């Protein structure tokens, strides 16, 4: 009778051990699947963030290009204005020199 009780207790312990191992294996499998899903989502998020960053960099490059073109146009206009002012100043100097010459020539006669 003692052997039957001991064998029953051993059988019960073994069945608990197998059930426990199976539950642990199922939990490990679930955890692995959840980890895989999380990694896939993280990879997708990183890909989207990289694409967004590239788009922003492209837009920034275009803005810089437009700004440089606008600055070049502004410099060209400023240069043309400076050239016009220099021509006017040259004409004023020439006129003043001619008047001075006439005054000197008229006073000598």
C-alpha positions in Angstrom: 0.0 0.0 0.0 2.9 2.3 0.8 4.3 1.7 -2.6 1.0 2.6 -4.2 0.9 5.8 -2.3 4.5 6.7 -3.1 4.0 5.8 -6.8 0.8 7.9 -6.9 2.7 10.8 -5.4 5.5 10.4 -7.9 3.1 10.3 -10.8 1.3 13.4 -9.5 4.7 15.2 -9.2 5.7 14.2 -12.7 2.4 15.3 -14.2 2.8 18.7 -12.5 6.4 18.9 -13.8 5.3 18.2 -17.4 2.4 20.6 -17.2 4.7 23.3 -15.7 7.3 22.8 -18.5 4.6 22.9 -21.2 3.3 26.2 -19.7 6.8 27.6 -19.5 7.4 26.6 -23.1 4.2 28.2 -24.2 5.0 31.4 -22.3 8.5 31.5 -23.9 7.0 31.0 -27.3 4.5 33.8 -26.7 7.2 36.1 -25.5 9.3 35.3 -28.5 6.4 36.1 -30.8 5.7 39.4 -29.0 9.4 40.3 -29.2 9.4 39.6 -33.0 6.3 41.8 -33.5 7.9 44.6 -31.4 11.1 44.4 -33.5 9.2 44.5 -36.7 7.2 47.6 -35.5 10.4 49.2 -34.4 12.1 48.5 -37.7 9.1 50.0 -39.6 9.1 53.1 -37.3 12.8 53.6 -37.9 12.3 53.2 -41.7 9.6 55.9 -41.6 11.7 58.2 -39.5 14.6 57.8 -41.9 12.3 58.6 -44.8 10.9 61.6 -43.0 14.4 62.8 -42.2 15.5 62.5 -45.9 12.4 64.4 -47.0 13.1 67.2 -44.5 16.7 67.3 -45.7 15.6 67.5 -49.3 13.2 70.4 -48.5 15.9 72.2 -46.6 18.3 71.8 -49.5 15.7 73.3 -51.8 15.0 76.2 -49.4 18.8 76.9 -49.2 19.0 76.8 -53.0 16.1 79.2 -53.4 17.7 81.5 -50.8 21.0 81.5 -52.5 19.3 82.3 -55.9 17.4 85.2 -54.2 20.6 86.5 -52.6 22.4 86.3 -56.0 19.6 88.3 -57.6 19.8 90.8 -54.8 23.6 91.1 -55.2 23.2 91.6 -59.0 20.6 94.4 -58.5 22.8 96.0 -55.9 25.8 95.9 -58.2 23.8 97.4 -61.1 22.6 100.2 -58.8 26.1 100.8 -57.6 27.3 101.0 -61.2 24.5 103.4 -62.1 25.4 105.6 -59.1 29.1 105.5 -60.0 28.2 106.6 -63.6 26.1 109.5 -62.2 28.9 110.5 -59.9 31.4 110.3 -62.9 29.0 112.5 -64.9 28.7 115.0 -62.0 32.6 115.2 -61.7 32.9 115.6 -65.5 30.3 118.4 -65.5 32.0 120.1 -62.5 35.4 119.8 -64.3 33.9 121.3 -67.5 32.4 124.2 -65.5 35.7 124.8 -63.8 37.5 124.7 -67.1 35.0 127.2 -68.6 35.4 129.4 -65.6 39.1 129.3 -66.0 39.0 129.8 -69.8 36.4 132.6 -69.4 38.4 134.4 -66.8 41.5 134.2 -68.9 40.0 135.8 -71.9 
